[in-house]
Structures are given as C-alpha cells and as structure tokens.
C-alpha cells in the first residue's frame, strides 16, 4: 500500500523529533581545535541544517526544492567526512581561511564529488564510506536533475509527486542525519557518547531508511 498524505505528516513529525535529538551532538566539544576537526564539524552542521530544510520544504509543498536540498545535504556530509579523513592540509587551511577574492577563486579547484569519494576510499572507515557510495550510485543523478531543472524536476513539478517518492526522500535525509551525528561523536572522541547513535537509529527506525537493498524511488522509476 502506498503511503498517504497522513503518513507523510506523521513521518515529518517523527523526523522533527529525530532532528531535535541529533542537535544535541552539535553541542559536543571537539577533541581538539585543529582546522581539520573544525572544518568537519562545520560541514556536519551545514548538512544537518539542510536536513531540517528538507522537512520544512516538504511540509510546505515545495517538493522540487526539497529534493534539490537533499542533494546539498548529502554533499555537505561527504565533505565533512572527507575534511576529517582525507583532505590535504592545504585544503583544510583554505577552508578555514577568510572568505575573500583569493579563497573564492581557489574554491574552483576543490575536488569534485567523484574525486572526493575516491580519496576517501581506504582512509575513511568502511561503515562511513559504504553508505555514501551507495547513496551516490542510486540517488545522485536524479537529485542533480532537481538542482539543474532537468527532466526529473520538470516532469514531477508538472505532473505531481508520488507520496512514495516524498517518503523515501525524508527517510534518506534522516539516514544522512544519523551519519552526521556519528561524525560529530567521532569528532568529540567522548567515550560517553558511544552507542548513542545506534540507539537513536533503533528508536527512530520508523522514519529512517529500511535496512534492505537500495530503494529506487528517488530515481523516479515510479
């Protein structure tokens, strides 16, 4: 049975509760104040901000924009993981520098997402890089279409959004939120936080991605 509008409203309510729980991890003190840790924490914060925006946009009926922001959420998370595990010292120093004409020009030379994911392989833990690679394989191209006004955006905006697509988008966003929370725990190196993210994932299983092979809903195959 396909999800209903009421189901989506319930999902958004649970997602809001999840967001509130994960916000606590943003308050954790980093284990040091290095530029690498600071950059990664900042990008985790950006990713979590995008997650909240996904919820708000879907709740207000701005579905096309919400799917574009989902891609932004994913990309910020990938860069958070990359900043901590794989980015060069020069890159990190630029990320933490003042925003001016020089650094803005340098930003054009930051590796693109494919390059970043390649750099992460063998450096980031498999449990971190695996879900990021899977998300990109099945969701990156359709989500990019929403960003750039491609066929997914024009078709869905013109003909309507299936509730299953919106449900999967919210669940995917929540899965990315959990990964950002785990990164914040790693960056705190606080032993008291161990096991908290898996516990939250279990309690919010009803609004997170199903622990099954990929769901093609974001590909617009329905």
Secondary structure, 3 states (H helix, E strand, C coil): CCCCHHHHHHHHHHHHHHHHHHHHHHCCCCCCCCHHHHHHHHHHHHHHHHHHHHHHHHHCCCHHHHHHHHHHHHHHHHHHHHHHHCCCHHHHHHHCCCCCHHHHHHHHHCCCHHHHHHHHCCCCCHHHHHHHHHHHHHHHHHHHHHHCCCHHHHHHHHHCCCHHHHHHHHHHHHHHHHHHHHHHHHHHCCHHHCCHHHHHHHHCHHHCCCCCCCCHHHHCCC
